[in-house]
Amino acid sequence: MIHIDPDRCKRDFICVMECPTRILEQNAKDQPPVLVRDGESLCIRCGHCVAVCPHEAFSHRDIPQDQIQPIRQEHRISVEQATQFLKSRRSIRAYRKKPVEREALLQVLDVARFAPSGHNNQPVSWIVIYNTDEVRRMTDMVVDWMRQVQQDNPAMAALWHFDRMLAGYAIGMDGICRHAPHLLIAHADKTDVTAPNACVIAAATAELAASAMGLGVCWAGFFLTAAMFWPPLHEALGFPKGHLPYAALMVGYPKVVYHRIPPRKPLSVVWKT
């Protein structure tokens, strides 16, 4: 399963220290590391061993060499750049009437593939509602769900101000999907305990990638809730059997540019010593 080039290996055993499942061991200081007896069944194919070796001595059967990308130091960003980028992220609720190129959306989702997931399960799949008319059709289904909630659970409908949402929608004000041209829905097998967090983390990664590309994103909470609990919408989305949606994003080109970073609540933290 693994191969360590003895000529390249410097016996620094970094791979042994960094393996999250501890399946590499150091038997002799003058020999490369080796796989433990049950290592193959315990390996989660995370790629730490391949990624961490500074000498390119490590290869893994399930990680094709031609798909491994070097980390280019000239592309690293400073702390100041990262801080401004993350603090200046905004939820975009006004979009230009211009579709995003399919290639751009695929690039966003391709970056999201590298988001962390529990035990490296990588359970996340995506549905892209690309056609704007289809986004509108499915938004109408969310409206149907809201009306049903008003009948079945008026207290919850009042808490979420469904009356205002529905009144606005009736006159062309879309407070559900904000007239976004596209929707991205992250879904996964409901039996996978890592799936909810993995989908949310992947969606957050996609949001940041989209922002870096000049796109605007907003989390579609009403749409997601309806997709989970309103059978007509759930069926219209065509999830694989046993899959549930765990994150939904509106995406498009933003109408406006933000120029300043408003403050947030003070940091709340407790140090345990």
C-alpha positions, -999 to +999 in steps of 0.1 A: +000+000+000+029+024+007+063+028-007+091+048+008+121+055-015+151+045+007+174+068-013+151+099-008+141+091+028+162+110+054+149+089+084+135+120+100+103+100+107+080+131+103+055+108+086+054+086+117+047+115+139+020+130+117+000+099+108-034+105+125-041+067+128-005+058+139-001+031+113+036+039+106+063+028+129+101+033+133+118-001+137+154+011+131+170+045+129+189+036+098+158+022+079+127+039+065+094+036+085+072+006+079+035-001+080+022-017+112+006-052+108-030-040+105-021-007+089-038-011+056-073-017+072-067+013+096-055+038+069-081+065+062-063+077+030-060+112+043-027+118+025-008+133+055+021+110+049+025+120+013+019+157+020+042+161+050+074+144+036+098+172+025+119+148+004+091+134-018+101+100-006+066+087+003+041+073-021+007+057-015-011+032-037-045+051-033-031+086-038-020+089-075+013+107-079+000+127-109-028+142-088-006+155-060-001+193-062+029+211-046+022+239-022+036+270-038+051+293-013+046+324-035+008+318-031+008+319+007-011+349+021-001+370+050-019+371+083-031+406+075-045+395+042-062+364+057-076+385+085-091+411+062-105+385+038-122+366+066-135+396+085-148+413+053-169+384+042-205+394+038-237+375+032-249+387-002-286+392-006-287+413-038-276+398-071-270+410-106-292+395-133-262+376-148-256+339-146-224+326-131-203+306-155-206+268-149-168+266-148-167+291-120-192+271-099-173+239-106-141+256-094-158+267-062-171+231-055-137+217-065-121+237-037-148+226-013-137+190-019-106+197+003-127+207+033-121+185+064-145+157+072-146+132+101-123+102+096-117+116+061-150+101+050-155+129+024-193+121+023-204+154+006-223+155-027-237+185-044-268+195-063-266+227-084-299+244-093-284+263-122-314+274-142-328+306-126-364+296-135-359+264-117-347+283-086-379+303-087-401+272-091-385+256-061-388+289-041-425+287-048-424+252-031-408+268+000-437+293+000-461+264+000-442+249+030-444+282+048-482+284+043-485+248+057-464+257+087-487+287+093-516+262+096-499+235+115-476+255+138-486+291+140-463+298+169-432+288+149-445+307+118-449+338+139-414+334+154-399+333+119-422+361+106-436+340+078-465+365+075-441+392+064-421+368+042-453+356+024-467+391+020-435+403+005-433+373-018-468+381-031-456+415-044-423+402-059-400+406-028-381+373-025-369+370+011-363+333+007-338+329-021-333+367-027-336+363-065-303+345-066-296+330-100-283+297-086-285+274-056-259+249-043-271+221-020-248+199+000-262+165+008-250+132+022-261+098+034-282+103+066-266+072+082-231+088+081-226+104+115-200+127+100-223+140+072-239+170+089-207+186+100-189+177+068-216+193+046-216+225+067-178+227+066-177+221+029-204+247+023-184+272+044-153+264+024-173+269-009-186+303+004-150+315+010-138+302-023-167+319-041-159+352-023-123+350-034-136+347-070-157+378-068-190+359-063-216+366-037-230+339-014-257+337+013-268+307+033-304+296+023-318+287+056-355+287+047-348+267+016-327+241+035-354+236+061-381+232+035-359+208+016-356+186+047-392+187+058-414+195+028-419+163+007-427+181-026-394+200-025-374+171-012-387+150-041-382+177-067-345+180-057-340+143-065-317+133-037-302+097-038-320+073-016-312+078+020-296+112+015-305+144+033-296+181+026-274+197+053-264+230+037-278+253+010-262+284-005-275+311-028-248+322-053-245+349-079-227+381-089-232+407-062-249+440-070-229+461-046-194+463-032-188+466+005-161+491+017-159+487+055-159+461+082-185+467+110-178+455+145-190+423+160-199+413+195-170+412+219-151+379+219-165+355+245-138+330+257-130+311+288-095+298+294-093+265+312-059+261+330 
